[in-house]
Structures are given as C-alpha cells and as structure tokens.
C-alpha cells in the first residue's frame, strides 16, 4: 500500500482532502515508480479536484521529488536510485 492525498467520494474544496492508503499501481512498460519525499499541488490538481469526470479515489499531487524505486520493462531514461 502507499500513502496519498486525495478525495474519497466527492469533489470540492481543500476541506475535503484526506490522507489515503491505496494499492501501489502495477507499472506499465514505460512507467517508473518513485518513492516521494515531497509533493505539491498545482493548477492541474485544482481543476481535477473541482470538476470533470473522475473515478474515486482521486489522488492529487502531480509535482514532487523522490527516488526511483522500480522501472517498467521498457523504461530507459532513469535507473533505480535516481
């Protein structure tokens, strides 16, 4: 499981943000898994949080910094530990 910040069941303001525990997603061939040490909200998060169609839970925090932990089978621009 991984920790995330997001919305469980409704869209709205920051007062609805919750700490979530969600399954670690399976990597697709070109994906990388990053262990985040810091993340931030940006205008995309605001738009996702306040409108449009979505499947819950919605995980927010598109900007971040961390360490690469795992690579998809075809990921080649990064290596574990980057």
Order of alpha helices (4+ residues) and beta strands (2+ residues): beta-beta-beta-alpha-beta-beta
